[in-house]
Amino acid sequence: MKILARVFAFLIALGGPAASNAAEPMLQAAALEFGITPTTGGHTSSKVGALVQKVEGPLKTTVTLFKSGETRVCIIASHMNSPKGANISPLIRRTAAEALKLPLDHVLLMLSHNHTDLNLVSNHIEAYSTVSMKPEEIPAPKLVPAGEEFIKQLEVTAKQLPALLQPVTVSWAEGTESRISYNRKGRRADGSSYLIREEDRDLLGVDFNGDMDRQAPIVVLKNAKGEVVTAITHFTAHPCTCFHPEKPIIFGDWPQVACEHMATHLSPNKQIAVSFLQGCAGDVNSKGMFRGDVELSKKYGRMLADSYIAALKDLKPSKRDGMDFAVEKVKIPLAPLPSVESLKEEIRVMEDFIKRATAGDENTLTCMGHNFPRELTPAYRGKLVEMILPWSKWALEQHEKGKADQVEKFLPVDIQIFRLGDVGFVGMPFEPFQGIGRQIREGSPLPISIPCGYTNLSYGYLTDGANTNPGDGEYMSAHYRYSRFRAPYAKPAGDVIATQGLATLKRFAK
């Protein structure tokens, strides 16, 4: 008790959270990092079965435990993408929950969505492919060696955290970064939308970036000695600078590079772990996709770290202490199925495209709103269309069975909202469009709020209301085609998450 009293006195002398709200439970935190270094030959998300060709370094994961009063929350922030799978994410979260004796809901898996990783299970299945499945129908995970190593290290790391908990203060700053990303949803003269690839950027002007989020917030947690215990970084962009699906490599891409630089900058003499939380990057890419390399990724990581470092000059201490946490249920509205006539025409177009692509036709560049880059082989383009053909056949079957009006009208999901000091967070199991994140940031009653996609699972891309239109048929806006099986989104689509997230943040801010 005497030690705790001294800590409170120290914080009061600094004019910190304890001075402004002594009745609020003090926040404690502990964080550790581990890495896995897979071998070549591992299976990836490649649609043509391409295996890992090169390993550039470990894929790192930070595990952070927060405690405030009786509430404890664990965040697993990994520089990967595949752990969001429907049969591996529950295992990862359950492993940490059991190691820490936490409710499963209090463990959040938050991914950078780094594209240069590998599958941790041999039977990987995406959450959007399980929409029409019962929980017991989802196959049990079959771990590959890299997956076994991940689970083993996660358990060992998590078990160490309770003994390392210490009181912390929360400070935050918001930097700006505009050099490494671009808005990848374009519009043609006829109003239709398309995914802007690197070859399209060449046609749009010098280093086109368009309308994208530039915020680069950083949250710093320090102990009573003023030492950095851990930090949380955030940015909005698909990490795909050194990604090519037919030439898979293992590398943490620029988010991991940025975290490594920040860890050294914040704590030169003592190793710390820094987390990265991905933003609403559904319509935002990092530059270089299919053309970049590891060196360009390292350059972007250094740029992002420099933006965080510049922001630290204006680091703001939280006026509040403690933590709030809630899991909220949200129902995303869904639209009616397309007409029989349009579905039959879609099927005809796709079957013709697949036939030509399989034969090696280089003139297979557009199909059903997709515009494929020449960096992908015709065979790969054909595989992508093979993935969306079953949806149109399913939708047509619903019409033929007289069940088209019986499909689900909503997609129910859980979102996670929490507050650390003055900083709010909203976690979403999607690849949300940046418009959703903007609503959360701009409407939040807290000094700063951080919207995060890729939390626990991913049901694919989630449009905001402004990007939910019949003519928006590009890859992201029409991602329902990859599901098994759900209808397209209806307005206001993902805006309902922003509405619920803000309502909970307002409750936390009182």
KETORVEX-652013 format. One line per field, with one value per residue (C-alpha): residue number from 1; residue in one letter; y, z, x. Coordinates in steps of 0.02 Angstrom, whole numbers, m for minus. Example, Ala and Ser with C-alpha at 12.3 -4.5 7.8 and 13.67 -1.06 7.14 Angstrom:
// KETORVEX-652013
n 1 2
res a s
c2 m225 m53
c3 390 357
c1 615 684
This chain:
// KETORVEX-652013
n 1 2 3 4 5 6 7 8 9 10 11 12 13 14 15 16 17 18 19 20 21 22 23 24 25 26 27 28 29 30 31 32 33 34 35 36 37 38 39 40 41 42 43 44 45 46 47 48 49 50 51 52 53 54 55 56 57 58 59 60 61 62 63 64 65 66 67 68 69 70 71 72 73 74 75 76 77 78 79 80 81 82 83 84 85 86 87 88 89 90 91 92 93 94 95 96 97 98 99 100 101 102 103 104 105 106 107 108 109 110 111 112 113 114 115 116 117 118 119 120 121 122 123 124 125 126 127 128 129 130 131 132 133 134 135 136 137 138 139 140 141 142 143 144 145 146 147 148 149 150 151 152 153 154 155 156 157 158 159 160 161 162 163 164 165 166 167 168 169 170 171 172 173 174 175 176 177 178 179 180 181 182 183 184 185 186 187 188 189 190 191 192 193 194 195 196 197 198 199 200 201 202 203 204 205 206 207 208 209 210 211 212 213 214 215 216 217 218 219 220 221 222 223 224 225 226 227 228 229 230 231 232 233 234 235 236 237 238 239 240 241 242 243 244 245 246 247 248 249 250 251 252 253 254 255 256 257 258 259 260 261 262 263 264 265 266 267 268 269 270 271 272 273 274 275 276 277 278 279 280 281 282 283 284 285 286 287 288 289 290 291 292 293 294 295 296 297 298 299 300 301 302 303 304 305 306 307 308 309 310 311 312 313 314 315 316 317 318 319 320 321 322 323 324 325 326 327 328 329 330 331 332 333 334 335 336 337 338 339 340 341 342 343 344 345 346 347 348 349 350 351 352 353 354 355 356 357 358 359 360 361 362 363 364 365 366 367 368 369 370 371 372 373 374 375 376 377 378 379 380 381 382 383 384 385 386 387 388 389 390 391 392 393 394 395 396 397 398 399 400 401 402 403 404 405 406 407 408 409 410 411 412 413 414 415 416 417 418 419 420 421 422 423 424 425 426 427 428 429 430 431 432 433 434 435 436 437 438 439 440 441 442 443 444 445 446 447 448 449 450 451 452 453 454 455 456 457 458 459 460 461 462 463 464 465 466 467 468 469 470 471 472 473 474 475 476 477 478 479 480 481 482 483 484 485 486 487 488 489 490 491 492 493 494 495 496 497 498 499 500 501 502 503 504 505 506 507 508 509 510
res m k i l a r v f a f l i a l g g p a a s n a a e p m l q a a a l e f g i t p t t g g h t s s k v g a l v q k v e g p l k t t v t l f k s g e t r v c i i a s h m n s p k g a n i s p l i r r t a a e a l k l p l d h v l l m l s h n h t d l n l v s n h i e a y s t v s m k p e e i p a p k l v p a g e e f i k q l e v t a k q l p a l l q p v t v s w a e g t e s r i s y n r k g r r a d g s s y l i r e e d r d l l g v d f n g d m d r q a p i v v l k n a k g e v v t a i t h f t a h p c t c f h p e k p i i f g d w p q v a c e h m a t h l s p n k q i a v s f l q g c a g d v n s k g m f r g d v e l s k k y g r m l a d s y i a a l k d l k p s k r d g m d f a v e k v k i p l a p l p s v e s l k e e i r v m e d f i k r a t a g d e n t l t c m g h n f p r e l t p a y r g k l v e m i l p w s k w a l e q h e k g k a d q v e k f l p v d i q i f r l g d v g f v g m p f e p f q g i g r q i r e g s p l p i s i p c g y t n l s y g y l t d g a n t n p g d g e y m s a h y r y s r f r a p y a k p a g d v i a t q g l a t l k r f a k
c2 0 119 88 120 280 340 305 406 547 545 556 695 792 774 835 666 561 528 715 739 582 493 385 301 135 153 75 m59 m135 m263 m309 m436 m483 m647 m695 m846 m876 m1001 m1100 m1089 m1199 m1148 m1126 m948 m864 m879 m936 m1041 m1137 m1039 m1083 m971 m940 m830 m787 m610 m617 m661 m615 m528 m522 m410 m470 m335 m357 m210 m206 m73 m121 m292 m272 m355 m352 m433 m371 m485 m372 m475 m426 m557 m583 m768 m779 m696 m862 m934 m1089 m1017 m852 m939 m1054 m906 m807 m959 m999 m824 m824 m988 m934 m772 m841 m713 m722 m756 m591 m498 m560 m460 m519 m364 m390 m275 m368 m394 m490 m570 m707 m888 m995 m1063 m1206 m1322 m1303 m1114 m1044 m862 m801 m736 m914 m976 m857 m996 m1127 m1178 m1159 m1348 m1358 m1250 m1372 m1389 m1309 m1420 m1330 m1330 m1320 m1129 m1130 m1247 m1131 m979 m1057 m1120 m951 m860 m968 m946 m759 m732 m826 m705 m547 m545 m539 m394 m280 m107 59 166 336 359 494 514 610 612 623 643 526 552 472 285 258 299 281 129 154 250 306 306 438 330 327 145 105 12 m41 73 m37 26 30 138 255 280 347 459 571 582 473 481 459 532 546 440 451 531 513 422 415 344 301 292 206 252 190 293 314 391 238 180 15 m6 94 72 138 153 192 158 62 m117 m173 m245 m152 m307 m425 m532 m681 m786 m751 m766 m707 m695 m519 m405 m264 m80 m91 m209 m104 52 m36 m94 83 153 24 77 262 255 142 141 46 m76 m187 m149 m211 m92 m138 m89 m76 m66 66 61 14 m63 68 118 32 56 95 m34 m182 m318 m204 m161 m257 m277 m125 m14 m86 m44 132 156 86 212 352 302 291 464 529 453 524 698 685 644 827 862 712 747 667 593 686 524 360 186 82 45 m105 m168 m290 m228 m321 m236 m290 m239 m216 m322 m288 m400 m521 m465 m513 m681 m599 m510 m666 m773 m642 m636 m824 m821 m684 m770 m941 m865 m769 m923 m1022 m889 m859 m1046 m1050 m912 m768 m608 m507 m563 m400 m356 m460 m420 m254 m326 m249 m363 m301 m371 m420 m566 m713 m757 m916 m815 m698 m848 m919 m756 m764 m947 m890 m774 m884 m993 m841 m799 m981 m985 m824 m892 m1053 m952 m874 m1042 m1117 m969 m923 m760 m660 m774 m736 m651 m465 m428 m485 m489 m459 m409 m253 m211 m37 10 163 185 352 483 367 270 117 30 m144 m213 m389 m320 m230 m69 77 233 328 221 266 449 450 372 493 648 607 541 639 581 684 550 388 255 148 m24 m155 m336 m374 m557 m609 m530 m545 m459 m281 m169 m14 146 218 332 183 70 96 m20 40 3 m166 m161 m292 m209 m142 m304 m422 m511 m614 m703 m750 m918 m845 m675 m538 m369 m231 m103 78 134 m22 m1 166 69 17 198 240 104 136 321 283 173 297 432 321 294 481 526
c3 0 39 m134 m217 m116 m174 m355 m336 m255 m399 m526 m430 m428 m617 m632 m710 m709 m521 m489 m599 m555 m402 m385 m553 m546 m599 m766 m766 m917 m972 m1147 m1226 m1404 m1490 m1669 m1782 m1929 m2048 m2174 m2362 m2438 m2328 m2395 m2421 m2476 m2657 m2768 m2877 m2735 m2737 m2588 m2487 m2594 m2478 m2293 m2258 m2069 m1925 m1914 m1746 m1624 m1472 m1327 m1206 m1046 m972 m798 m718 m558 m589 m779 m881 m1071 m1182 m1355 m1473 m1611 m1749 m1909 m2004 m2099 m2095 m1906 m1942 m2017 m1946 m1876 m1815 m1735 m1600 m1557 m1541 m1431 m1326 m1297 m1227 m1129 m1042 m1007 m927 m851 m948 m1028 m1214 m1256 m1165 m1286 m1447 m1597 m1698 m1860 m1968 m2118 m2183 m2347 m2342 m2215 m2225 m2166 m1989 m2028 m2177 m2187 m2179 m2202 m2204 m2095 m2246 m2312 m2157 m2158 m2198 m2089 m1913 m1785 m1773 m1962 m1962 m1977 m1828 m1860 m1924 m1870 m1982 m1896 m1902 m1823 m1685 m1649 m1646 m1521 m1412 m1403 m1377 m1225 m1149 m1179 m1110 m949 m908 m919 m752 m652 m759 m736 m672 m656 m813 m874 m1050 m1170 m1353 m1508 m1687 m1829 m2015 m2153 m2336 m2434 m2426 m2463 m2587 m2607 m2717 m2766 m2928 m3032 m3220 m3323 m3326 m3135 m3116 m2992 m3010 m2904 m2939 m2968 m2990 m3179 m3154 m3039 m3182 m3287 m3151 m3130 m3037 m2881 m2866 m2689 m2691 m2538 m2398 m2210 m2159 m1971 m1886 m1699 m1566 m1386 m1258 m1089 m956 m781 m623 m668 m835 m930 m1081 m1042 m1215 m1357 m1482 m1659 m1793 m1978 m2120 m2274 m2337 m2306 m2478 m2537 m2562 m2596 m2750 m2734 m2860 m2781 m2593 m2465 m2276 m2210 m2084 m2213 m2163 m2006 m1923 m1981 m1908 m1741 m1732 m1759 m1630 m1499 m1516 m1516 m1363 m1261 m1324 m1173 m1132 m1252 m1263 m1373 m1486 m1560 m1728 m1753 m1931 m1978 m2093 m2245 m2355 m2490 m2451 m2512 m2477 m2637 m2734 m2738 m2858 m2904 m2740 m2641 m2465 m2479 m2524 m2377 m2261 m2331 m2298 m2123 m2087 m2157 m2046 m1893 m1930 m1932 m1760 m1694 m1758 m1671 m1504 m1488 m1449 m1336 m1232 m1061 m1029 m904 m857 m791 m803 m938 m1002 m1110 m1196 m1331 m1431 m1555 m1722 m1869 m2042 m2162 m2320 m2488 m2597 m2718 m2900 m3030 m3119 m3285 m3216 m3126 m3284 m3380 m3241 m3247 m3437 m3428 m3289 m3370 m3532 m3438 m3343 m3504 m3589 m3437 m3416 m3598 m3561 m3646 m3595 m3640 m3480 m3385 m3336 m3271 m3158 m3100 m3073 m3166 m3158 m3168 m3298 m3157 m3123 m3243 m3338 m3234 m3073 m3143 m3189 m3013 m2939 m3050 m3007 m2826 m2863 m2986 m2848 m2771 m2929 m2949 m2768 m2789 m2948 m2857 m2720 m2855 m2937 m2769 m2728 m2579 m2640 m2518 m2374 m2372 m2216 m2204 m2083 m2045 m1853 m1784 m1623 m1610 m1469 m1392 m1259 m1180 m1111 m1022 m1147 m1297 m1371 m1484 m1591 m1658 m1809 m1886 m2063 m2189 m2162 m2283 m2215 m2211 m2062 m1968 m2007 m1928 m1770 m1758 m1796 m1686 m1534 m1370 m1317 m1361 m1485 m1546 m1654 m1772 m1806 m1934 m1939 m1759 m1710 m1879 m2049 m2141 m2288 m2348 m2268 m2361 m2280 m2334 m2466 m2551 m2550 m2724 m2861 m2984 m2865 m2929 m2899 m2793 m2623 m2638 m2714 m2600 m2556 m2712 m2617 m2471 m2440 m2442 m2399 m2494 m2540 m2409 m2403 m2347 m2221 m2220 m2108 m2041 m1911 m1832 m1818 m1738 m1607 m1577 m1545 m1427 m1321 m1325 m1266 m1121 m1080 m1088 m953
c1 0 144 218 50 30 201 154 m7 91 214 73 m11 153 158 m22 m66 m224 m223 m231 m384 m480 m408 m565 m539 m443 m262 m216 m82 2 132 188 304 348 385 424 411 526 444 542 517 384 239 63 1 m160 m105 m248 m133 m50 113 223 339 493 595 602 663 645 530 346 326 180 157 50 m10 m108 m205 m282 m393 m483 m558 m558 m420 m401 m269 m223 m128 m60 21 111 13 m149 m193 m231 m400 m460 m620 m536 m369 m424 m530 m383 m263 m381 m428 m243 m212 m375 m333 m153 m214 m375 m477 m650 m628 m715 m576 m443 m429 m329 m285 m189 m84 m159 16 2 175 142 86 m59 m41 m161 m171 m360 m372 m547 m600 m742 m837 m839 m930 m1080 m1204 m1116 m1161 m1019 m999 m977 m820 m673 m557 m387 m247 m89 65 236 235 63 119 266 151 31 173 259 95 55 228 225 50 88 229 123 27 189 251 100 143 50 61 9 m61 m1 m41 7 m54 70 40 99 52 194 164 m22 m160 m348 m372 m554 m569 m716 m733 m823 m981 m984 m930 m793 m629 m480 m332 m178 m1 m22 m178 m80 42 m101 m173 m22 142 135 m55 m124 m301 m411 m337 m318 m154 m169 m25 m69 44 m3 138 122 252 284 312 497 450 511 412 328 249 172 32 47 m87 m101 m222 m163 m154 27 61 216 322 177 153 34 128 299 265 392 391 416 328 318 321 211 335 483 402 371 551 615 493 544 725 682 569 681 862 931 793 697 511 369 272 102 30 m158 m222 m350 m502 m399 m533 m508 m328 m169 14 107 206 84 148 295 381 511 578 690 542 445 591 595 409 428 564 454 309 421 489 310 277 440 397 227 307 359 176 143 m13 m43 m215 m323 m407 m338 m409 m490 m664 m709 m866 m919 m1069 m1178 m1212 m1321 m1258 m1407 m1410 m1493 m1604 m1521 m1495 m1625 m1629 m1583 m1431 m1370 m1382 m1282 m1151 m1131 m1111 m978 m880 m880 m816 m681 m622 m611 m505 m394 m361 m306 m179 m269 m176 m331 m416 m405 m584 m728 m876 m805 m631 m485 m335 m156 m39 78 m41 m40 m199 m208 m214 m346 m451 m437 m500 m654 m679 m696 m843 m938 m1018 m1103 m1199 m1249 m1308 m1408 m1488 m1532 m1621 m1731 m1766 m1816 m1926 m1815 m1740 m1844 m1794 m1608 m1540 m1577 m1435 m1258 m1241 m1065 m977 m870 m750 m739 m614 m536 m360 m348 m407 m388 m534 m523 m654 m613 m708 m707 m695 m587 m686 m685 m601 m767 m818 m661 m681 m853 m781 m634 m735 m884 m792 m810 m636 m481 m431 m511 m430 m537 m465 m512 m451 m503 m529 m601 m631 m796 m713 m733 m863 m919 m977 m1145 m1067 m983 m1135 m1208 m1275 m1141 m997 m942 m755 m667 m691 m868 m934 m838 m1000 m964 m825 m938 m1023 m1158 m1228 m1319 m1240 m1236 m1376 m1363 m1309 m1198 m1046 m1104 m1203 m1038 m984 m1152 m1137 m952 m985 m1130 m1016 m871 m990 m1039 m855 m821 m946
